[in-house]
Amino acid sequence: MIRYDEQAQTFTIHTKNTTYQMAVHPTGVLQHVYYGRRLRGCDLRGLIRYVDRGFSPNPDEAGLDRTFSLDMTPQEYSTCGVGDFRLPSIELALPNGSHTADLRYCGYAVAEEKYTLPGLPAFHGGGETLVVSLEDRAAGVGVDLYYGLWEEYDLITRAVRVINRGGGEIRLCRCASLCLDLPAAGLDLVTFDGRHLAERAPHRAPLLPGVRSVGSVRGASSHQHNPFVILCEHGADEDHGLCYGAMLLYSGNFEASVERDQYDNARLVMGIHPYHFSWTLAPGACFNGPEAALVCSPDGLGGMSRQYHRAIRRHLIRDSRPNTRKPVLVNNWEATYFHFDKDKLLSIAREAAALGIELFVLDDGWFGKRDDDNSGLGDWQVNTGKLPGGLEALTPELEKLGMSFGIWVEPEMVSEDSDLYRAHPDWAFQVPGRKPSRGRNQLVLDFSRQEVRDHVYAQLKAVLSSAPVAYVKWDMNRNLTDVWSAALPPHRQGEVSHRYVLGVYEVLERLRTDFPHILIEGCCGGGGRFDGGMLYYTPQIWCSDNTDGVERLRIQYGTSFCYPVCSMGAHVSAVPNEQNGRITPLATRGIAAMSGAFGYELDLCQCTPEEKAEIRRQTETYKRHWKLLHHGDYYRLTDPFADGPYTAWEQVSPDKREALVSLAAGGAQAAPPFRLLKLKGLDPARSYRVNGGAVYGGDALMYAGYPLPLMLGDYWALQLHLEAVE
């Protein structure tokens, strides 16, 4: 619900559990007033206090009033170079050489439907929109602040549009999507950080004076830091305390910075990273920044996560079959790497079909001159030496087995040993006069250029049209370096990184439009581009290249703070694990992967009869409980980073009639104590039958706990299926 009080000049946004208010100061500055637990409709401007502070300058409109300073007042969109020395939201390079931006309120509009962002991902499907317009009269620049609203999920989206209304060319050097000023710095900041094979580990620390910043300048949102952060009360836990989540729907260079200022206020600014960013705006031109999504939860970190999960599943992910179970897949990569032929692939497929697996995915090595990772990228034609007759000859054999077909591609990359590179070396990112750096011995195609995108997409479309393809894995196996485009003049090279991301989005949108039946999985060396922007185009993302059943528990735990289970690609792989050499039971690997988009990545032909029986049982379990796994409310029961004896999590159906509890133990202990696992999210007035046997009260399971069995050995796991008893 959006309300404007004309007399007080306040804008108030109410969601189910929260209130957000801003106000127009007499000087025209748009102030942030309140964001937190839901309040009755009231004027909260009295929360902002004014006093003369030394060395905090006053804007001209304040006249002789030295108590009003931009350096102290909370703002909806912070300015630059005109008296606010804290984190800026916008920076302009003007024709006279100045870099100031001074914004004042000039109007608003309310629409019944949610705004859209051309060429950019955004939440969709309902919701009101508030647009608050600001302007810098001296610069001739307008800034529209967009607010989208989903009351049910306590979700408020934010976006920014900058318009050049002047007579000369200007450059936009910084454009944040979100600025949030909070009147108290007694908060913790939680970021999600790591590296390749160890993504999105939560790190929590109290805000200290100064600026704490995370981000990426790698051309992708990165393995190292995720474009999602949390600000929460010091004592907030899974079930209690006020939490603010902020997610940027963007897959390129980003920055999320939080400043605790001299008077113990907190400012969060989030958007495109200003590193080597600039955007030239001719008179009349505009720039749209990516969307950010805020969730405020009075019910702790778990409540915040579940609101994000529901909103992302229903209003961000665009799945042509949202209520249809995704097929259980087998990927041939760890079984064969580059060394396969049709007979080897079909031998794996035959074993898979017999075990209840429904989708065969052909990974790297099927195209061009691709016998290792040093050649072939960019030549997206089937290698008929490996696959005689092409995909047209392979897919009918799979269909006879009752299996559908999927394929791996890496369209953004090119090998120097490829026909594409030999014909168009200028299509790869390279700085004139410099030797390029390489990653995985490959270069990056300049997706900021339309002719490059058109050429690559034409090849992909031909391949995908040649056979009944049901699934595409879109990979990206290096970060961007030598970012320079032959298509832009020197003064516009700061646009290339953002244009690259827009180009990737465009090709993915074309793929979705031309092949709406294809399920697309995003990948970037695993989880290097796991963000809300990619989820708009790819309903699931490969969570990590690390498939170890124990380390995946940590990776999926960190990912779950924002992103739902259905979005996490998760596979069972062979042991000893390729990444760390660990040996874990097959049952444990299956339970870990089942809390994701489920599949296998091993040579099924090498499995023992006992292993095959376990795989068959796992596929049956997943098919039986997929709705609960992917659409249930998710509860983190333990923290795997706390080095406890086990990791446990739970999915509960929306009507609370059913639940699935999963638990994976750590290393074995001698003489372990008896342990009770306290569940969450159940109906305390109901009774539940556990695994078809004993009946427990919902209140007993939550407040007293479920008695765990004593089991021997390392890394054992179990699942508890709860059904309500009438």
Summary of the structure (lengths in Angstrom):
residues: 726
radius of gyration: 26.7
end to end distance: 38.5
largest distance: 85.9
contacts: 2602
relative contact order: 0.09
helix: 23%
strand: 32%
